[in-house]
Amino acid sequence: MRELFPLLLQGTLVTIGIAACSTVPAVVMAFVATAAKLAPWAPLRWLGNAYVEIFRGTSLLVQLFWFFFVLPLPPFRIEMTPFTVAIVGLGLHYGAYGSEILRGALRSVPGAQFEAALALNLSPLTRMRRIILPQAMINALPPATNLMIELLKGTSLVSLITLSDLTFRARQLDEATFKTAQIFALTLVIYFVLAQILVALMRHFERRVSHGINQRAVR
C-alpha cells in the first residue's frame, strides 16, 4: 500500500482539479439555463429547455466522446485538450441538472414573498437578489450537494479520454502489478473520503447561508 498510494495520490490531485474546475461552468450554466427557462420570451425558453433536455437526456460518456473525438473533425474543427474537454463536458452535463434544482428551489419560495416584493416596488433584479434567491438557496443546497458528489464520481469517465485521473492511475497500476483487490479497494476509499469532505464543506456552507438569512429576518 505504501508503494501504491503515492501513485494514486497523483491521480487524486487530478480528480480534485477536474471536479473543482468543472463546478464553475456547471454553476454558471445552471443559472443561465434557469434564467432562460423563466424568461418571458419564448425563444429563450426554448433554448433553455433544449439545453437541459439534451444534456440531461444523453449519456455523459457519449458527450465526452463527442467533444473529444467528433468536434475536431470537419465541419466543426474545434480542438480542445483533454482537460478542457473534461471541464466543458462535466460542466455542461451537470449544469443541466443544476438548472432543474435551481428552478425547483425558486418555485418553492412562497408566492407571498413575490407579492410583498412587488408591493415594495422593488426592481426585478433587487427582488431576485435580496428576497427570492437567498430563500431559494436554502432549498437548493441539499440537492446541490448530491449533484456535486455525482460530479465528483463522474470525473472517473475522463480516464477514457486519456486524462490521468484517479481511475486512470488505478487501471495503470492494476495492469502493472495485478494487485486488483488492493488497488481498487484503496481507490474506493479515496473516492469515499473525497465525497465526505465535500459533504462536510457543503453542510458548513449551508449552515452559514441559513444563519445569515435568519439574522436578516430578525433585523
Secondary structure per residue as TSV (DSSP state, phi and psi in degrees):
chain	resnum	aa	ss	phi	psi
A	1	M	-	360.0	-36.5
A	2	R	T	-64.5	-28.5
A	3	E	T	-79.1	-35.0
A	4	L	H	-80.7	-35.5
A	5	F	H	-60.5	-43.9
A	6	P	H	-59.2	-36.0
A	7	L	H	-70.9	-40.2
A	8	L	H	-67.5	-30.7
A	9	L	H	-63.3	-36.7
A	10	Q	H	-60.2	-45.3
A	11	G	H	-66.5	-33.5
A	12	T	H	-62.9	-40.5
A	13	L	H	-63.9	-37.6
A	14	V	H	-66.3	-42.8
A	15	T	H	-60.1	-44.6
A	16	I	H	-62.8	-42.6
A	17	G	H	-62.3	-43.1
A	18	I	H	-65.2	-45.3
A	19	A	H	-62.2	-43.5
A	20	A	H	-66.3	-45.1
A	21	C	H	-69.0	-38.1
A	22	S	H	-74.7	-18.4
A	23	T	H	-64.3	-34.7
A	24	V	H	-62.7	-55.6
A	25	P	H	-64.3	-28.5
A	26	A	H	-64.5	-44.5
A	27	V	H	-66.0	-43.8
A	28	V	H	-60.7	-47.6
A	29	M	H	-66.8	-31.7
A	30	A	H	-62.9	-44.0
A	31	F	H	-69.8	-42.0
A	32	V	H	-64.4	-46.1
A	33	A	H	-65.8	-37.9
A	34	T	H	-65.5	-43.5
A	35	A	H	-61.6	-39.5
A	36	A	H	-66.9	-41.4
A	37	K	H	-69.8	-24.5
A	38	L	T	-98.9	4.5
A	39	A	-	-70.4	152.7
A	40	P	S	-76.1	-12.6
A	41	W	S	-94.2	128.9
A	42	A	H	-60.4	-42.0
A	43	P	H	-59.5	-38.3
A	44	L	H	-66.9	-41.0
A	45	R	H	-62.8	-39.1
A	46	W	H	-64.3	-43.4
A	47	L	H	-63.4	-43.7
A	48	G	H	-61.8	-44.9
A	49	N	H	-64.9	-40.3
A	50	A	H	-63.3	-44.0
A	51	Y	H	-60.2	-48.8
A	52	V	H	-63.2	-45.9
A	53	E	H	-68.7	-37.3
A	54	I	H	-67.4	-49.6
A	55	F	H	-79.0	-25.2
A	56	R	H	-83.1	-26.0
A	57	G	H	-96.8	1.9
A	58	T	S	-123.6	162.5
A	59	S	-	-71.5	136.9
A	60	L	H	-62.0	-39.0
A	61	L	H	-62.1	-44.1
A	62	V	H	-64.8	-38.2
A	63	Q	H	-62.3	-43.7
A	64	L	H	-63.6	-42.5
A	65	F	H	-62.7	-38.8
A	66	W	I	-61.8	-48.6
A	67	F	I	-64.3	-36.2
A	68	F	I	-85.0	-39.6
A	69	F	I	-103.7	-31.4
A	70	V	I	-92.1	-44.4
A	71	L	T	-59.1	-33.5
A	72	P	T	-67.8	-14.2
A	73	L	S	-85.4	160.3
A	74	P	T	-62.9	146.2
A	75	P	T	-92.3	4.9
A	76	F	T	-77.5	-53.9
A	77	R	-	53.5	44.8
A	78	I	-	-109.5	110.6
A	79	E	-	-105.5	132.8
A	80	M	-	-132.2	151.6
A	81	T	-	-69.5	158.4
A	82	P	H	-55.9	-38.1
A	83	F	H	-64.7	-42.4
A	84	T	H	-64.5	-41.1
A	85	V	H	-59.4	-42.2
A	86	A	H	-62.9	-44.4
A	87	I	H	-65.0	-47.3
A	88	V	H	-66.3	-46.9
A	89	G	H	-63.1	-48.9
A	90	L	H	-66.0	-40.5
A	91	G	H	-62.6	-45.4
A	92	L	H	-68.7	-39.9
A	93	H	H	-66.1	-52.7
A	94	Y	H	-79.1	-18.5
A	95	G	H	-65.2	-32.7
A	96	A	H	-65.6	-42.7
A	97	Y	H	-67.0	-40.0
A	98	G	H	-62.6	-32.1
A	99	S	H	-63.1	-41.2
A	100	E	H	-68.1	-36.1
A	101	I	H	-63.6	-46.0
A	102	L	H	-66.5	-40.3
A	103	R	H	-63.5	-42.1
A	104	G	H	-64.8	-36.8
A	105	A	H	-67.3	-39.0
A	106	L	H	-66.0	-37.7
A	107	R	H	-68.4	-23.0
A	108	S	H	-79.1	-13.7
A	109	V	S	-68.3	129.3
A	110	P	-	-56.8	143.1
A	111	G	H	-61.9	-25.4
A	112	A	H	-62.6	-28.8
A	113	Q	H	-66.8	-40.9
A	114	F	H	-63.3	-43.7
A	115	E	H	-65.0	-39.4
A	116	A	H	-65.5	-39.8
A	117	A	H	-65.3	-38.6
A	118	L	H	-66.0	-38.3
A	119	A	H	-64.8	-30.5
A	120	L	T	-82.5	0.4
A	121	N	T	60.5	39.2
A	122	L	-	-81.3	146.7
A	123	S	-	-69.0	157.2
A	124	P	H	-55.6	-39.9
A	125	L	H	-67.2	-44.7
A	126	T	H	-65.1	-39.6
A	127	R	H	-60.3	-43.7
A	128	M	I	-71.3	-42.5
A	129	R	I	-74.2	-37.2
A	130	R	I	-97.3	-25.4
A	131	I	I	-119.8	-55.3
A	132	I	I	-75.7	-52.5
A	133	L	H	-62.8	-43.5
A	134	P	H	-58.5	-39.9
A	135	Q	H	-70.3	-36.8
A	136	A	H	-67.2	-32.7
A	137	M	H	-62.7	-35.1
A	138	I	H	-60.2	-41.3
A	139	N	H	-77.1	-25.4
A	140	A	H	-84.1	-25.9
A	141	L	H	-65.2	-43.6
A	142	P	H	-58.9	-50.2
A	143	P	H	-67.6	-28.3
A	144	A	H	-65.5	-34.4
A	145	T	H	-62.0	-44.8
A	146	N	H	-60.8	-40.0
A	147	L	H	-66.8	-37.7
A	148	M	H	-67.6	-33.9
A	149	I	H	-65.7	-40.8
A	150	E	H	-61.6	-39.2
A	151	L	H	-62.7	-43.6
A	152	L	H	-58.5	-45.6
A	153	K	H	-69.5	-31.7
A	154	G	H	-66.6	-18.9
A	155	T	G	-63.9	-19.1
A	156	S	G	-62.1	-23.4
A	157	L	G	-72.7	-19.6
A	158	V	G	-70.0	-13.5
A	159	S	G	-63.0	-22.1
A	160	L	G	-81.8	-6.9
A	161	I	G	-114.9	33.6
A	162	T	T	73.5	16.3
A	163	L	-	-86.1	135.6
A	164	S	-	-85.8	64.1
A	165	D	-	-84.8	-168.3
A	166	L	H	-61.4	-45.5
A	167	T	H	-64.9	-40.0
A	168	F	H	-60.9	-45.5
A	169	R	H	-64.7	-38.7
A	170	A	H	-62.8	-42.2
A	171	R	H	-67.0	-38.8
A	172	Q	H	-60.1	-48.0
A	173	L	H	-65.9	-35.5
A	174	D	H	-63.6	-43.3
A	175	E	H	-67.6	-29.5
A	176	A	H	-86.4	-32.0
A	177	T	H	-114.7	-20.1
A	178	F	-	62.3	21.4
A	179	K	-	-94.4	63.8
A	180	T	H	-59.9	-48.4
A	181	A	H	-62.0	-46.7
A	182	Q	H	-65.7	-42.9
A	183	I	H	-66.7	-49.5
A	184	F	H	-78.0	-23.0
A	185	A	H	-66.0	-44.1
A	186	L	H	-66.2	-35.7
A	187	T	H	-63.6	-42.6
A	188	L	H	-60.5	-43.2
A	189	V	H	-62.2	-41.0
A	190	I	H	-65.0	-45.5
A	191	Y	H	-61.1	-40.4
A	192	F	H	-64.3	-43.8
A	193	V	H	-64.1	-42.4
A	194	L	H	-61.0	-41.8
A	195	A	H	-64.4	-40.1
A	196	Q	H	-68.5	-36.5
A	197	I	H	-63.3	-42.9
A	198	L	H	-62.6	-42.8
A	199	V	H	-61.7	-42.9
A	200	A	H	-63.1	-41.9
A	201	L	H	-64.5	-43.2
A	202	M	H	-68.5	-35.8
A	203	R	H	-67.7	-37.6
A	204	H	H	-62.8	-43.7
A	205	F	H	-64.8	-38.3
A	206	E	H	-63.4	-42.0
A	207	R	H	-63.8	-39.1
A	208	R	H	-64.2	-42.9
A	209	V	H	-65.6	-45.0
A	210	S	H	-63.6	-41.1
A	211	H	H	-63.9	-41.4
A	212	G	H	-64.3	-40.3
A	213	I	H	-69.5	-38.4
A	214	N	H	-64.6	-37.9
A	215	Q	H	-65.7	-40.2
A	216	R	H	-65.6	-36.0
A	217	A	H	-67.4	-36.2
A	218	V	H	-66.2	-39.9
A	219	R	-	-65.0	360.0
